[in-house]
Amino acid sequence: MCFLRRCEDYFTGAFDPPPGIHSVGEHVQLEIAIYLDKVQNSNARKLQRLIFNCLLKRETCITGCNNMNDIDLIELGSYKELQGGNIALPSGYSSILDPIYNKLPPDCIKLNSQVTKIKWPSGIDNGTDSEDSDKTVIEVGGENVTNETVYVHCDDKIYEADSIICTLPLGILKSNDIFCPKLPKYKEKSIGRLLYGVVDKIFLYYDRPFLSQDTDEILLLWDSDEIGDWSEKIYSFSKVNDTLLLGWLSGNEAEIMEKLDDKIIGDKCTEILRRFLNDPCIPYPSKCMCTRWKANEFSLGSYTAIGVGSSQLDIEHIARPMHVNNNTIPIITFAGEHTHPNFYSTVHGAYLSGRAAAEMLIVCKREDEPLNTTVTDLSSWIQGLPLT
């Protein structure tokens, strides 16, 4: 938290970062070197270096990147950390969706309808594509345009709309084959600059407990600064309960893991546990399950990070609504974790951006009837979630 506050100072210009330091990884390695320089005992220095390496791997999973050298030092200060820690959802994300879904009219949500193409009014070359405006205005013209309607193509049906809210993940936007015509160039550039990392979980299920009751987590201090096998990116196994362990890994190694069979992954994790616990009797898991976010065709990754060379402005560019012919109501509005300038990579960022997009459309459609209430904080939303 202290380091995040320092990045906030860099971001606001209160302090300047060290000369020549551009990434979080470079800054952290500089401070580690300064710290370890003061450690006289070589064994203690080596041990502390391994601990630092382990914590940096943990941070790649939190941040959503391959290496902390990928993350922009100054722009990390744009991220806001909420107080109170993480909230567990025993029933999964349905705990968030069900209270909203239950208030909607029946049959208004179309399930199992994969969007394959979004066609919107063309003629973009006849309009403006300015990065200085708070909205994109497209002058519709040309023989291909007959109206100002958005056509959402699904596998078996085409839906027409005057306006849509697009919550496609950043990974899908990066694939660059959903919109026809393509999005404005400034949006495409920002989509390309932002990072969309891969973070995966490995769940190991056991028939009986084998760890002591006072063991909550096994930190893996790999005896090398370089990563050889994909499994060396796993930084720990934490105990979810007595018969369930959870491992994390990110980046290139996570992509390699995703291509392996669950049985091979479970066997490799058993090999690691036996080695680090020095116990050849550690059982094989009865079941191994892994997330595969990169391979997921509806995500193509996990969540957003601001890499070196990108900025908070890129998030704002993606979030900017698109208007046609100076209409008050935007034809396409964007939402999702990748569109929140401070809470990117989070569930609450996705929720708040979606709510803001919906409220903006309501306000635009009700010029003579302002929205009664706007909840901008998360407390009332969280209080309504079933957390037990």
C-alpha positions in Angstrom: 0.0 0.0 0.0 2.9 2.4 0.8 4.3 1.8 -2.7 0.9 2.4 -4.3 0.7 5.8 -2.5 4.2 6.7 -3.8 3.0 5.9 -7.3 0.0 8.2 -6.7 2.5 10.9 -5.9 4.3 10.2 -9.1 1.0 10.2 -11.0 -0.1 13.5 -9.6 3.3 15.1 -10.1 3.9 15.6 -6.3 7.3 13.8 -6.7 9.4 12.7 -9.7 10.4 9.0 -10.0 14.1 8.1 -10.1 15.8 9.1 -13.3 15.6 6.5 -16.1 13.1 4.4 -14.2 9.9 3.8 -16.2 8.4 0.6 -14.9 7.2 -0.8 -11.6 9.7 -3.7 -11.9 12.6 -1.4 -12.4 11.7 0.7 -9.4 11.2 -2.3 -7.2 14.4 -3.9 -8.3 16.3 -0.7 -7.5 14.9 -0.7 -4.0 15.5 -4.4 -3.5 19.2 -3.9 -4.5 19.5 -1.0 -2.1 18.0 -3.0 0.7 20.0 -6.2 0.1 23.2 -4.2 -0.1 22.8 -3.6 3.6 22.5 -7.3 4.4 25.9 -8.6 5.4 25.2 -12.4 5.7 25.2 -14.0 2.3 22.7 -16.7 3.2 20.3 -14.2 4.6 20.7 -12.0 1.5 20.0 -15.0 -0.8 16.9 -16.0 1.2 15.6 -12.5 1.2 16.2 -12.2 -2.6 14.1 -15.4 -3.1 11.3 -14.0 -1.0 11.3 -10.8 -3.0 11.2 -12.9 -6.2 8.2 -14.8 -4.9 6.4 -11.6 -3.9 7.0 -10.1 -7.4 5.4 -13.2 -8.9 2.4 -12.7 -6.6 2.2 -9.1 -7.8 2.1 -10.2 -11.5 -1.1 -12.1 -10.7 -2.6 -9.1 -8.8 -1.7 -6.7 -11.5 -2.4 -9.0 -14.4 0.9 -9.0 -16.4 3.8 -11.3 -17.3 6.5 -9.3 -15.6 6.4 -6.2 -13.4 8.8 -4.5 -15.9 5.7 -4.4 -18.2 3.8 -2.0 -15.9 4.1 1.7 -16.1 5.4 3.2 -12.9 3.7 6.6 -13.0 0.4 5.3 -14.4 0.1 2.7 -11.6 -0.8 5.7 -9.5 -4.1 6.1 -11.4 -5.3 2.9 -9.7 -7.4 3.3 -6.6 -7.3 0.7 -3.8 -10.6 0.2 -1.9 -10.4 -0.2 1.9 -11.6 -3.4 3.5 -9.9 -6.1 1.5 -11.5 -8.6 -0.8 -15.0 -10.0 -0.4 -15.7 -13.7 -0.8 -18.8 -14.7 -2.8 -19.7 -18.2 -1.6 -22.3 -18.6 -4.3 -20.1 -17.2 -7.0 -20.8 -14.3 -9.3 -24.5 -15.2 -9.5 -24.6 -13.4 -6.1 -24.0 -10.2 -8.0 -26.1 -10.9 -11.1 -29.2 -12.4 -9.5 -30.3 -9.4 -7.5 -30.1 -7.3 -10.7 -31.6 -10.0 -13.0 -34.6 -10.6 -10.6 -35.7 -7.0 -11.1 -35.8 -7.2 -14.9 -38.9 -8.0 -17.0 -39.2 -11.7 -17.9 -37.6 -12.8 -21.2 -35.7 -9.5 -21.7 -32.3 -11.3 -21.6 -31.3 -13.5 -24.6 -29.0 -16.2 -23.5 -26.8 -18.4 -25.6 -26.6 -15.8 -28.3 -23.0 -15.2 -29.3 -22.4 -11.8 -30.9 -20.4 -12.3 -34.1 -20.5 -8.8 -35.6 -21.6 -5.3 -34.6 -22.5 -3.2 -37.7 -22.9 0.5 -37.1 -23.3 3.5 -39.4 -20.3 3.8 -41.7 -19.0 6.9 -43.4 -16.3 7.5 -40.7 -14.0 9.0 -43.2 -16.5 11.8 -43.7 -16.5 12.7 -40.1 -14.2 13.7 -37.2 -12.0 11.4 -35.2 -10.6 13.9 -32.6 -8.9 12.9 -29.4 -9.6 16.4 -27.9 -13.4 16.0 -27.7 -15.3 14.3 -24.9 -17.2 12.3 -27.5 -16.7 11.0 -31.0 -19.0 12.5 -33.6 -19.4 10.7 -36.9 -21.1 12.4 -39.8 -23.0 9.7 -41.6 -22.7 9.8 -45.3 -22.1 7.6 -48.3 -24.2 5.2 -50.3 -23.7 2.4 -47.8 -25.6 4.2 -45.1 -29.4 4.1 -45.0 -30.1 4.9 -41.3 -28.5 5.4 -38.0 -29.2 1.9 -36.6 -26.8 -0.5 -34.9 -27.1 -4.1 -36.1 -26.0 -6.8 -33.6 -25.4 -10.1 -35.4 -25.7 -13.3 -33.4 -25.5 -16.8 -34.6 -29.1 -17.1 -35.5 -30.6 -13.6 -35.4 -29.8 -10.0 -36.1 -30.9 -7.4 -33.5 -31.5 -3.8 -34.4 -31.0 -1.0 -31.9 -30.9 2.8 -31.8 -28.1 2.6 -29.1 -26.1 -0.2 -27.5 -23.8 -0.5 -24.5 -20.8 -2.6 -25.4 -19.3 -4.6 -22.5 -17.1 -6.8 -24.6 -13.8 -7.6 -22.8 -10.6 -5.8 -23.8 -9.3 -9.1 -25.2 -12.2 -9.3 -27.6 -11.8 -5.7 -28.6 -8.1 -6.5 -29.3 -9.1 -9.2 -31.7 -10.3 -6.4 -34.0 -13.0 -8.4 -35.9 -16.2 -7.6 -34.1 -17.0 -4.1 -35.3 -17.9 -3.3 -38.9 -16.6 -0.8 -39.9 -13.7 -0.7 -37.5 -13.7 1.6 -34.5 -12.2 5.0 -34.8 -8.4 5.0 -35.0 -7.9 6.7 -31.6 -9.9 3.9 -29.9 -8.0 1.2 -31.8 -4.6 2.7 -30.8 -5.7 2.8 -27.1 -7.0 -0.7 -27.3 -3.7 -1.8 -28.7 -1.6 0.0 -26.1 -3.3 -1.3 -23.0 -2.2 -4.7 -21.5 -4.7 -7.5 -21.2 -2.8 -10.1 -19.2 -3.4 -13.8 -18.4 -3.9 -14.9 -14.8 -5.0 -18.4 -14.0 -5.9 -20.5 -11.0 -5.1 -24.1 -10.3 -7.4 -25.9 -7.9 -6.2 -29.2 -6.3 -8.9 -31.3 -4.6 -8.0 -34.0 -2.1 -9.9 -36.9 -0.5 -8.3 -36.2 2.9 -6.4 -33.4 4.6 -2.6 -33.7 4.7 -1.4 -30.2 5.8 -1.3 -29.2 9.4 -4.1 -27.1 10.7 -1.8 -24.1 11.3 -0.6 -24.0 7.6 -2.5 -21.5 5.5 -0.1 -21.0 2.6 3.0 -22.6 1.2 5.3 -20.0 -0.4 7.5 -21.4 -3.1 11.0 -19.9 -3.0 12.5 -21.1 -6.3 16.2 -21.1 -6.2 16.7 -19.1 -9.4 16.0 -15.6 -10.7 15.2 -17.1 -14.1 12.1 -19.1 -14.8 12.7 -22.4 -16.6 9.7 -24.6 -16.5 6.2 -23.0 -16.6 5.5 -24.4 -13.1 8.2 -22.1 -11.6 5.9 -19.2 -12.1 3.6 -20.6 -9.4 4.5 -18.6 -6.3 2.4 -20.4 -3.7 -0.3 -22.9 -2.8 -2.9 -21.5 -0.4 -5.3 -23.5 1.6 -8.9 -22.8 0.6 -10.1 -25.5 3.1 -8.6 -28.6 4.5 -9.0 -30.6 1.2 -8.6 -27.8 -1.4 -5.4 -26.0 -2.4 -5.2 -23.0 -4.8 -2.2 -22.1 -6.9 -1.8 -19.0 -9.1 0.3 -18.1 -12.1 0.4 -15.5 -14.8 1.7 -14.4 -18.1 3.5 -16.6 -20.6 3.7 -19.5 -18.2 0.0 -19.4 -17.7 -0.5 -19.6 -21.4 1.7 -22.7 -21.5 -0.2 -24.2 -18.6 -3.5 -23.7 -20.4 -2.5 -26.1 -23.2 -1.8 -28.9 -20.8 -4.1 -31.6 -19.6 -5.4 -31.2 -16.0 -3.9 -34.6 -15.0 -0.4 -33.4 -16.1 -0.8 -30.1 -14.2 -2.0 -32.0 -11.1 1.0 -34.3 -11.3 3.4 -31.4 -11.7 1.9 -29.6 -8.7 2.3 -32.8 -6.6 6.0 -33.0 -7.6 6.4 -29.4 -6.5 4.6 -29.9 -3.1 6.7 -33.1 -2.4 9.9 -31.2 -3.2 9.2 -28.1 -1.2 7.6 -29.9 1.8 10.3 -32.6 1.6 7.7 -35.3 1.8 7.4 -38.0 -0.8 4.1 -39.1 0.6 2.1 -36.0 -0.4 -0.9 -37.5 -2.2 -1.9 -36.8 -5.8 -5.1 -34.7 -6.0 -8.3 -36.6 -6.6 -9.1 -33.8 -9.1 -7.3 -30.9 -10.6 -9.2 -28.0 -12.2 -7.7 -24.9 -13.9 -9.0 -21.7 -15.3 -8.0 -21.0 -18.9 -8.8 -17.4 -19.5 -6.5 -16.9 -22.5 -8.1 -19.9 -24.3 -11.6 -18.7 -23.4 -13.1 -17.4 -26.7 -15.3 -14.9 -24.9 -12.5 -13.3 -23.0 -9.1 -14.0 -24.5 -7.4 -13.0 -21.3 -8.1 -12.0 -17.7 -8.0 -8.2 -16.9 -6.6 -4.9 -17.8 -3.3 -3.3 -16.8 -1.6 -0.1 -17.9 1.7 -1.1 -19.5 4.8 1.0 -20.2 3.8 3.3 -23.1 0.1 3.4 -22.3 -1.8 5.7 -19.9 -5.1 6.4 -18.1 -6.0 8.4 -21.2 -6.2 5.2 -23.2 -8.9 3.9 -20.8 -10.8 7.2 -21.2 -10.5 6.9 -25.0 -12.0 3.4 -25.0 -14.8 4.5 -22.6 -15.7 7.6 -24.7 -19.3 7.3 -26.2 -19.7 7.5 -30.0 -22.4 9.8 -31.4 -23.7 10.0 -34.9 -24.6 13.3 -36.6 -24.4 15.2 -33.3 -27.3 13.2 -31.9 -27.6 13.6 -28.1 -28.0 9.9 -27.5 -24.8 8.0 -28.3 -25.0 5.2 -30.7 -22.4 3.1 -28.9 -21.5 3.4 -25.2 -18.7 1.3 -23.7 -18.5 -0.3 -20.3 -16.5 -3.0 -18.5 -13.5 -3.0 -16.1 -11.2 -1.8 -19.0 -13.3 1.5 -19.2 -13.0 2.6 -15.5 -10.1 5.0 -15.1 -9.4 4.1 -11.4 -10.9 0.6 -10.8 -9.7 -1.2 -14.0 -9.1 -4.9 -13.5 -11.8 -5.2 -10.8 -15.4 -6.4 -10.5 -16.5 -3.2 -8.9 -14.9 -1.2 -11.8 -17.0 -3.3 -14.2 -20.1 -2.8 -12.2 -19.7 1.0 -11.8 -18.9 1.5 -15.4 -21.9 -0.4 -16.5 -24.2 1.5 -14.2 -22.7 4.8 -15.3 -23.3 3.9 -19.0 -26.9 2.8 -18.3 -27.6 6.0 -16.3 -26.1 8.2 -19.0 -28.5 6.7 -21.6 -31.4 7.1 -19.3 -30.6 10.7 -18.8 -30.1 11.3 -22.5 -33.5 9.8 -23.2 -35.3 11.7 -20.4 -34.1 15.3 -21.0 -37.3 16.6 -19.3 -37.3 13.9 -16.6 -34.0 13.8 -14.6 -32.9 10.5 -13.0 -34.2 10.4 -9.5 -31.2 8.8 -7.8 -27.6 8.0 -8.7 -25.6 5.7 -6.5 -22.0 6.4 -7.0 -20.6 4.6 -4.0 -20.4 0.8 -3.6 -21.6 0.5 0.0 -25.3 0.1 -0.8 -24.6 -2.3 -3.6 -22.3 -4.5 -1.5 -24.8 -4.5 1.4 -27.3 -6.0 -0.9 -25.1 -9.0 -1.9 -25.6 -12.4 -0.1 -22.1 -13.0 1.3 -22.9 -16.0 3.5 
